[in-house]
Amino acid sequence: MNFSASGLEDLETQLRYSMRPVQPRREFVEHLERRLTRPPRTILEERSGQMAWLVGVTGLLIGVALMMLLRWRR
């Protein structure tokens, strides 16, 4: 969007007259300030080998079942 300076001033004026100012709760302002000024807390889960084993065993079982199915059809 590309607004001219006078277009933005007109919009500001319209908003100023059509909206009434509000006083936000102090808790909201403090919470917002914390979120904006501090880095987010990111917690990375450690990888366990359980999922890799599960995928491997599942793949192996499917492979064996397919081989048995193909032998049975002949």
NORZIGI-V865491 format. One record per residue. N is the residue number from 1. RES is the residue in three letters. OMEGA is omega in degrees with one decimal (* if undefined). D_LAST is the distance of its C-alpha to the last C-alpha in Angstrom with 2 decimals. Layout:
<<N | RES | OMEGA | D_LAST> <N | RES | OMEGA | D_LAST>>
This chain:
<<1 | MET | -179.2 | 68.06> <2 | ASN | 179.7 | 71.28> <3 | PHE | 172.6 | 74.41> <4 | SER | -178.7 | 77.90> <5 | ALA | -179.0 | 80.33> <6 | SER | 177.4 | 82.32> <7 | GLY | 177.5 | 79.19> <8 | LEU | 178.5 | 78.23> <9 | GLU | 177.4 | 81.78> <10 | ASP | 178.8 | 81.77> <11 | LEU | 177.8 | 78.52> <12 | GLU | -179.0 | 79.97> <13 | THR | 178.4 | 83.09> <14 | GLN | -179.6 | 81.20> <15 | LEU | -179.7 | 79.08> <16 | ARG | -177.5 | 82.15> <17 | TYR | -176.7 | 83.92> <18 | SER | -178.0 | 80.98> <19 | MET | 177.4 | 79.56> <20 | ARG | -179.8 | 81.45> <21 | PRO | 176.8 | 80.99> <22 | VAL | 176.8 | 79.36> <23 | GLN | -177.9 | 79.86> <24 | PRO | 177.3 | 76.52> <25 | ARG | -178.9 | 76.25> <26 | ARG | 179.7 | 76.92> <27 | GLU | 179.1 | 73.63> <28 | PHE | -178.4 | 71.70> <29 | VAL | -179.8 | 73.57> <30 | GLU | 178.9 | 73.10> <31 | HIS | 178.9 | 69.37> <32 | LEU | 178.8 | 68.99> <33 | GLU | 178.4 | 71.04> <34 | ARG | -178.2 | 68.87> <35 | ARG | -176.5 | 65.67> <36 | LEU | -174.3 | 67.16> <37 | THR | -179.5 | 68.86> <38 | ARG | 177.2 | 66.48> <39 | PRO | -178.8 | 63.09> <40 | PRO | 176.9 | 60.23> <41 | ARG | 179.6 | 58.95> <42 | THR | 179.7 | 55.39> <43 | ILE | 179.1 | 53.49> <44 | LEU | 177.5 | 50.33> <45 | GLU | 176.6 | 47.85> <46 | GLU | -179.3 | 46.73> <47 | ARG | 173.8 | 43.07> <48 | SER | -178.3 | 41.33> <49 | GLY | -176.5 | 38.17> <50 | GLN | -178.0 | 36.65> <51 | MET | 178.6 | 35.13> <52 | ALA | 177.6 | 33.64> <53 | TRP | -179.4 | 32.08> <54 | LEU | 178.5 | 30.77> <55 | VAL | 179.9 | 29.14> <56 | GLY | -179.9 | 27.69> <57 | VAL | 178.7 | 26.28> <58 | THR | 178.1 | 24.88> <59 | GLY | 178.7 | 23.17> <60 | LEU | 179.4 | 21.77> <61 | LEU | 178.5 | 20.48> <62 | ILE | 178.0 | 18.83> <63 | GLY | 179.1 | 17.21> <64 | VAL | 179.3 | 15.91> <65 | ALA | 178.0 | 14.68> <66 | LEU | 178.2 | 12.80> <67 | MET | 179.4 | 11.20> <68 | MET | 179.7 | 10.28> <69 | LEU | 179.3 | 9.01> <70 | LEU | 177.2 | 6.77> <71 | ARG | -177.8 | 5.50> <72 | TRP | -179.1 | 5.57> <73 | ARG | -177.6 | 3.84> <74 | ARG | * | 0.00>>
